[in-house]
Amino acid sequence: MWTTRGVLLIALIAASLTGPARSVATPSAGIEATELWRTSSDGTDYVFRQLTVAPGGSTGWHWHDGRLYGMIKQGTLTHNLADCSVDGVYSTGDGIFEPSGADHVHIGRNLGTTPLVMQVLYVVPAGSPLSEDAPDPGCGFS
């Protein structure tokens, strides 16, 4: 006969073995990044990079601790929000802004047949990563 204490002990052991459910981040694919310059001032890092995204490539789902300002130099960027909607399609010469915060999860994809080249300025709190990985919110693409 199982005692209440025995059942609770078994439940605790099982819970500790399985652990909490974890979300899996979606990695970027087909991206090359070159840092062009970096500077810091008054607790803020400013990082300027050039990103090249191969046809079919993506940034993976992510968000930023700071703000991002970009310019499309070549190709087309399709930008999706966590509700799966397309909030912008940006072509050569277009600028893009991405706000900060975990409530601004998004993905950038190159759905075209030529490489996408973007120049991006990251304005982030000193020491912060340029982006934070996020799981696929259920849109079925990454």
N, C-alpha and C positions, 0 to 999 in steps of 0.2 A: 504494500500500500504506500503510495506517495504521500509525503507530508507537504503541507503548504510551503514550508521552508525549502524542501528539496526541489519542488517545482520552480520556486523563485530562483534558486541557485542555478538550475539548468538553464532557465531563461536568461539570466545574467551572463553566463558563460557563452551561450549561443550568440547573444547580442555583441559581446566583446570580440568574438571571432569574425563576425560578418562586418562589423563597423558600420558607420553611416554611409548612405548612398553618396557617391561622388559624381560630380558633373565632369565630363571630359571636354577639354578645350578642343577647338578645331584649329589645326595648324595651318599656317600659310602654305601656299603651293605656287611654285613657279615665280618666285620673287627674288630679285637681287637688289640689295640696298647698299648705297655708297654714302658715307658721311662726308659732307662737303666742308662743314665747320661746326664748331660747338663753342659756346661761351656761357658764363654764369654771371648773374648779378642779382644782389638783394634777395637771395633765396629762390631764384628762378633759373632754370636751365633753358637755354635756347639752342636747339639742335636743328641744323639744316641738312636734309638728306635728299638724294635722288633715288627713287624707286623705279625699277623696271619690272613690269608684270607680264609674263609670257601669255600668249593666247590661251585661254582656258584657266589661267591662274587666278588666285585670290589672296586676300590678306588674312583670311580666316576670320572668324567672329571675334570681336575685341571691343574695347573701349579705352578711353584715355584719361589719365589723372589730370591732364591739362588740356589746353586747346591746340588744335591743329589747323594750319592754313596751308593750302596746297594750290598748285597750278599744274594743269595738264599740258605737258610739252608735246606729247604725241599719243595718238590712239584715243580710246574711249573707255571711261570708267563707269561701271554700273554700280550704284551705291544703294544697299538695302538696309532697312532698319530691322529691329528684332521682331516686329510684327509681320515681317516678310515683304512689306511694301517696298517698292522702288521709290526712294525719295529724291533721286537725281540721276541723270545720265549726263556725264560731263565729257566734252570733246576738247580737242586741241585749242588752247587759249583760254579755256574756262577756269575759274577759280572755285575752290571748295573750302568750306569751313566745317570743322567737326567740334562740337562742344565737349566739355569734360563731364565725367561722371559715369558711374556704373549703370545709370538709367539711360545711357545713350549707346547701347550695344549696337554694332553695325558690322557690315562686311563690304569690302570693295572687290569687284570682280572685273576681269577682262573677258568679255564675251565676244570680242572681235577676233579678227584673223591676223592682226599685227600687234607687236609689243606695245604696251601702255607705258609711257614714261611720265612720271610726276616728280615735281620738286616740292618738298614739304618742309615747313617750319613747325617744329614742335615747341610749345611753350609750356613747360611742366615744372612742378615744384622740384627744387634741387634734390637730386638723388633718386627721383622717381623713374620707373621704367617708361619708355616711350609709349607702350601700350600694355594693356592687361588682357590676357586671353579670356574668352568666354565660350561656353558651350553653344552648340547649334540650338537656337530656340525652337527648332522643329520645322524649319523652312524646307528642309530636304536638299539643301545645297550648301557647299562650303568652299 
